[in-house]
């Protein structure tokens, strides 16, 4: 039961975080339902050169769900409660705003709403800089509703030597929040 996760990729810059989560979680044996927004596909192509066909080939066990499929089982609380959590990585400010206001324009918004009402862990890896007052108020609103807001802010105390190590630090923080054991970065004073 606890080896299932929903991973959503939106149109914020930082598609590498969602992609790296796909790599790590599938290697760990997690069952993943993946929802990519139309803007998320554009950013995956722009930043990583990846298409839907590329992801399906690389991750054949991942269940890809269309962002407009509101009949998907993950849109139901009775099904989502069987999941360890929902991760939106990266989470655009538009997606954050929809979640904060409780408006559903796609399956990503619906899954987030269901996660909040069912108390399924919801992690939003926000990727924007700087934050406007509206962004901050929306973050506070979703945090008060039960979501965990994680800014894509890598640490440097582990003395990273590559971009991959910076990405792994942030992905490791997502896994930490889900209480998933990993070795993606060296912890403080390890």
C-alpha positions, -999 to 999 in steps of 0.1 A, spaced: 0 0 0 27 25 9 48 19 -22 25 40 -44 30 77 -52 14 103 -75 40 125 -92 29 155 -111 51 177 -134 38 212 -142 52 239 -164 75 256 -140 112 256 -149 130 228 -131 116 197 -149 148 180 -139 134 176 -104 104 156 -116 126 136 -140 151 128 -112 122 117 -89 110 94 -117 144 78 -119 149 74 -82 114 63 -72 112 37 -101 146 24 -91 133 20 -56 103 0 -68 76 25 -62 44 23 -83 40 57 -98 10 74 -114 25 103 -134 5 133 -145 22 159 -167 5 192 -176 5 204 -212 30 231 -201 50 204 -182 55 186 -215 68 218 -231 93 224 -203 104 187 -203 112 191 -240 128 226 -237 149 219 -206 157 182 -210 149 173 -246 124 147 -234 91 138 -251 62 116 -239 76 87 -260 110 91 -243 95 89 -208 73 59 -217 103 41 -231 125 49 -201 99 42 -175 77 14 -188 62 6 -153 50 42 -147 13 47 -152 9 79 -173 -24 96 -167 -36 125 -189 -41 158 -171 -77 160 -184 -87 124 -172 -108 134 -142 -122 98 -142 -88 85 -131 -88 65 -99 -64 90 -84 -91 116 -86 -110 97 -59 -103 100 -22 -112 63 -16 -83 54 -39 -58 81 -31 -57 71 6 -38 40 -5 -9 62 -16 21 74 4 17 108 -11 13 133 -39 43 152 -52 41 181 -76 76 187 -89 81 213 -101 50 231 -90 42 263 -110 28 293 -93 -4 289 -114 -8 253 -100 -1 266 -65 -28 293 -70 -54 267 -82 -47 245 -52 -48 275 -28 -82 286 -42 -97 251 -46 -103 255 -83 -99 225 -106 -88 230 -141 -71 196 -145 -63 163 -128 -33 178 -110 -54 204 -92 -81 177 -84 -55 152 -70 -40 180 -48 -75 189 -36 -83 153 -28 -49 149 -10 -57 178 12 -92 166 21 -81 131 27 -49 141 46 -27 123 21 8 140 22 9 167 -5 44 181 -13 47 211 -36 82 217 -49 78 253 -59 102 268 -84 101 305 -88 122 335 -78 115 360 -64 82 353 -47 55 379 -49 31 386 -21 5 366 -39 29 336 -42 37 338 -5 0 341 5 -9 311 -16 20 291 -1 8 300 34 -28 291 25 -19 256 12 5 250 42 -24 259 66 -45 234 46 -20 206 52 4 207 22 42 209 26 58 236 5 93 228 -5 112 255 -24 137 241 -49 166 255 -28 197 233 -27 220 233 3 257 236 0 270 222 33 276 188 16 300 205 -8 284 196 -41 307 191 -70 282 190 -98 248 201 -109 235 165 -104 245 167 -67 225 200 -64 195 183 -80 199 153 -58 199 174 -27 165 189 -35 151 155 -46 165 140 -14 146 166 6 114 156 -11 121 119 -2 129 129 34 95 146 36 79 114 25 100 94 49 117 75 21 152 63 29 178 73 3 215 81 -1 212 110 -25 232 135 -4 255 135 26 236 147 56 248 175 80 280 164 97 278 128 83 
